Amino acid sequence: MPEVRVTVKYKYYRKYLDDQDFSGVPLEEGTTVKELAEKLGISSYYLNRITVNGEQKPADAVLSDGDAVVIWPPRLGGG
C-alpha cells in the first residue's frame, strides 16, 4: 500500500500553550484522523476539534499525503 506522510500539531493546554510537532508521520493510504491519533497515543477525548489544512474536519476524515493536521483540546476551542 502506498505511504502517506502528514505533519501533525497537537496543541494542548498547561500553564502555557505548548505544541508537540510530529513532522512527516508515515501512514498507510486511507488512514483517518482517529487512526492517526491512536498511532500517536493521543486520546480520543482530544478529537473534538480537528483541522486539516486549515479546515475543520471530523475524526473519520481520511488523510492525504502532505496534509497538515492540528488537534485542539476542549480548553482551546475543541469542545
CYANA upper distance limits for C-alpha pairs under 8 A (distance plus 0.5 A):
  1 MET  CA     28 GLU  CA      6.99
  1 MET  CA     29 GLU  CA      7.11
  2 PRO  CA     28 GLU  CA      6.86
  2 PRO  CA     29 GLU  CA      6.33
  3 GLU  CA     26 PRO  CA      6.91
  3 GLU  CA     27 LEU  CA      6.21
  3 GLU  CA     28 GLU  CA      5.50
  3 GLU  CA     29 GLU  CA      6.31
  3 GLU  CA     65 ASP  CA      8.37
  4 VAL  CA     26 PRO  CA      6.25
  4 VAL  CA     27 LEU  CA      5.52
  4 VAL  CA     28 GLU  CA      6.33
  4 VAL  CA     29 GLU  CA      6.17
  4 VAL  CA     63 LEU  CA      8.38
  4 VAL  CA     64 SER  CA      6.76
  4 VAL  CA     65 ASP  CA      5.01
  4 VAL  CA     66 GLY  CA      7.90
  5 ARG  CA     24 GLY  CA      5.54
  5 ARG  CA     25 VAL  CA      5.68
  5 ARG  CA     26 PRO  CA      5.11
  5 ARG  CA     27 LEU  CA      6.54
  5 ARG  CA     64 SER  CA      8.14
  5 ARG  CA     65 ASP  CA      5.59
  5 ARG  CA     66 GLY  CA      6.25
  5 ARG  CA     67 ASP  CA      8.00
  6 VAL  CA     23 SER  CA      7.32
  6 VAL  CA     24 GLY  CA      5.67
  6 VAL  CA     25 VAL  CA      5.80
  6 VAL  CA     26 PRO  CA      7.42
  6 VAL  CA     27 LEU  CA      8.32
  6 VAL  CA     63 LEU  CA      8.27
  6 VAL  CA     64 SER  CA      7.97
  6 VAL  CA     65 ASP  CA      6.55
  6 VAL  CA     66 GLY  CA      5.54
  6 VAL  CA     67 ASP  CA      5.46
  6 VAL  CA     68 ALA  CA      6.46
  6 VAL  CA     69 VAL  CA      7.70
  7 THR  CA     21 ASP  CA      8.00
  7 THR  CA     22 PHE  CA      6.23
  7 THR  CA     23 SER  CA      4.93
  7 THR  CA     24 GLY  CA      5.72
  7 THR  CA     25 VAL  CA      6.73
  7 THR  CA     66 GLY  CA      7.61
  7 THR  CA     67 ASP  CA      6.92
  7 THR  CA     68 ALA  CA      5.41
  7 THR  CA     69 VAL  CA      6.62
  8 VAL  CA     21 ASP  CA      6.38
  8 VAL  CA     22 PHE  CA      5.48
  8 VAL  CA     23 SER  CA      6.79
  8 VAL  CA     25 VAL  CA      8.16
  8 VAL  CA     68 ALA  CA      6.44
  8 VAL  CA     69 VAL  CA      5.16
  8 VAL  CA     70 VAL  CA      6.28
  8 VAL  CA     71 ILE  CA      8.22
  9 LYS  CA     19 ASP  CA      6.97
  9 LYS  CA     20 GLN  CA      6.34
  9 LYS  CA     21 ASP  CA      5.35
  9 LYS  CA     22 PHE  CA      6.96
  9 LYS  CA     68 ALA  CA      8.32
  9 LYS  CA     69 VAL  CA      6.68
  9 LYS  CA     70 VAL  CA      5.20
  9 LYS  CA     71 ILE  CA      6.96
 10 TYR  CA     19 ASP  CA      6.35
 10 TYR  CA     20 GLN  CA      5.76
 10 TYR  CA     21 ASP  CA      7.06
 10 TYR  CA     70 VAL  CA      6.30
 10 TYR  CA     71 ILE  CA      5.48
 10 TYR  CA     72 TRP  CA      7.15
 11 LYS  CA     17 LEU  CA      7.80
 11 LYS  CA     18 ASP  CA      6.89
 11 LYS  CA     19 ASP  CA      5.46
 11 LYS  CA     20 GLN  CA      7.20
 11 LYS  CA     70 VAL  CA      7.68
 11 LYS  CA     71 ILE  CA      6.67
 11 LYS  CA     72 TRP  CA      5.92
 11 LYS  CA     73 PRO  CA      7.33
 12 TYR  CA     17 LEU  CA      6.94
 12 TYR  CA     18 ASP  CA      6.64
 12 TYR  CA     19 ASP  CA      7.20
 12 TYR  CA     72 TRP  CA      7.26
 12 TYR  CA     73 PRO  CA      6.38
 12 TYR  CA     76 LEU  CA      8.07
 13 TYR  CA     17 LEU  CA      5.77
 13 TYR  CA     18 ASP  CA      7.23
 13 TYR  CA     73 PRO  CA      8.10
 13 TYR  CA     75 ARG  CA      7.42
 13 TYR  CA     76 LEU  CA      7.74
 14 ARG  CA     18 ASP  CA      7.77
 27 LEU  CA     31 THR  CA      7.04
 27 LEU  CA     36 LEU  CA      8.21
 29 GLU  CA     63 LEU  CA      8.22
 29 GLU  CA     64 SER  CA      7.86
 30 GLY  CA     62 VAL  CA      6.16
 30 GLY  CA     63 LEU  CA      7.07
 30 GLY  CA     64 SER  CA      8.22
 31 THR  CA     35 GLU  CA      6.65
 31 THR  CA     36 LEU  CA      7.30
 31 THR  CA     62 VAL  CA      6.10
 31 THR  CA     63 LEU  CA      6.39
 32 THR  CA     36 LEU  CA      6.74
 32 THR  CA     59 ALA  CA      7.35
 32 THR  CA     60 ASP  CA      5.80
 32 THR  CA     61 ALA  CA      5.77
 32 THR  CA     62 VAL  CA      4.75
 32 THR  CA     63 LEU  CA      6.22
 33 VAL  CA     37 ALA  CA      6.69
 33 VAL  CA     58 PRO  CA      8.35
 33 VAL  CA     59 ALA  CA      5.61
 33 VAL  CA     60 ASP  CA      6.50
 33 VAL  CA     61 ALA  CA      6.38
 33 VAL  CA     62 VAL  CA      7.05
 33 VAL  CA     63 LEU  CA      7.21
 34 LYS  CA     38 GLU  CA      6.78
 34 LYS  CA     44 SER  CA      7.78
 34 LYS  CA     47 LEU  CA      8.01
 34 LYS  CA     59 ALA  CA      5.54
 34 LYS  CA     60 ASP  CA      6.63
 35 GLU  CA     39 LYS  CA      6.71
 36 LEU  CA     40 LEU  CA      6.83
 37 ALA  CA     41 GLY  CA      6.56
 37 ALA  CA     42 ILE  CA      5.42
 37 ALA  CA     43 SER  CA      7.55
 37 ALA  CA     44 SER  CA      7.85
 38 GLU  CA     42 ILE  CA      6.35
 38 GLU  CA     43 SER  CA      7.56
 38 GLU  CA     44 SER  CA      8.26
 42 ILE  CA     46 TYR  CA      7.64
 43 SER  CA     47 LEU  CA      8.09
 45 TYR  CA     73 PRO  CA      8.29
 46 TYR  CA     71 ILE  CA      7.44
 46 TYR  CA     72 TRP  CA      7.05
 46 TYR  CA     73 PRO  CA      5.27
 46 TYR  CA     74 PRO  CA      7.33
 46 TYR  CA     78 GLY  CA      7.87
 47 LEU  CA     59 ALA  CA      6.91
 47 LEU  CA     71 ILE  CA      7.01
 47 LEU  CA     72 TRP  CA      7.69
 47 LEU  CA     73 PRO  CA      7.61
 47 LEU  CA     78 GLY  CA      8.02
 48 ASN  CA     59 ALA  CA      8.46
 48 ASN  CA     72 TRP  CA      7.81
 48 ASN  CA     73 PRO  CA      7.46
 48 ASN  CA     74 PRO  CA      7.35
 48 ASN  CA     78 GLY  CA      5.56
 48 ASN  CA     79 GLY  CA      5.81
 49 ARG  CA     56 GLN  CA      7.48
 49 ARG  CA     57 LYS  CA      8.06
 49 ARG  CA     58 PRO  CA      8.18
 49 ARG  CA     71 ILE  CA      6.84
 49 ARG  CA     72 TRP  CA      5.92
 49 ARG  CA     73 PRO  CA      7.51
 49 ARG  CA     74 PRO  CA      8.11
 49 ARG  CA     77 GLY  CA      7.75
 49 ARG  CA     78 GLY  CA      4.73
 49 ARG  CA     79 GLY  CA      7.05
 50 ILE  CA     56 GLN  CA      6.12
 50 ILE  CA     57 LYS  CA      6.13
 50 ILE  CA     58 PRO  CA      7.25
 50 ILE  CA     59 ALA  CA      7.71
 50 ILE  CA     69 VAL  CA      7.65
 50 ILE  CA     70 VAL  CA      6.24
 50 ILE  CA     71 ILE  CA      5.23
 50 ILE  CA     72 TRP  CA      6.60
 50 ILE  CA     78 GLY  CA      8.06
 51 THR  CA     55 GLU  CA      5.48
 51 THR  CA     56 GLN  CA      4.74
 51 THR  CA     57 LYS  CA      6.08
 51 THR  CA     69 VAL  CA      6.27
 51 THR  CA     70 VAL  CA      5.68
 51 THR  CA     71 ILE  CA      7.17
 52 VAL  CA     56 GLN  CA      6.89
 52 VAL  CA     57 LYS  CA      6.91
 52 VAL  CA     67 ASP  CA      6.93
 52 VAL  CA     68 ALA  CA      6.05
 52 VAL  CA     69 VAL  CA      5.05
 52 VAL  CA     70 VAL  CA      6.98
 53 ASN  CA     67 ASP  CA      6.54
 53 ASN  CA     68 ALA  CA      5.54
 53 ASN  CA     69 VAL  CA      6.96
 54 GLY  CA     68 ALA  CA      8.34
 57 LYS  CA     61 ALA  CA      6.75
 63 LEU  CA     67 ASP  CA      7.10
 72 TRP  CA     76 LEU  CA      6.73
 72 TRP  CA     77 GLY  CA      7.34
 72 TRP  CA     78 GLY  CA      5.56
 73 PRO  CA     77 GLY  CA      7.38
 73 PRO  CA     78 GLY  CA      5.31
 73 PRO  CA     79 GLY  CA      7.58
 74 PRO  CA     78 GLY  CA      4.35
 74 PRO  CA     79 GLY  CA      4.69
 75 ARG  CA     79 GLY  CA      7.77
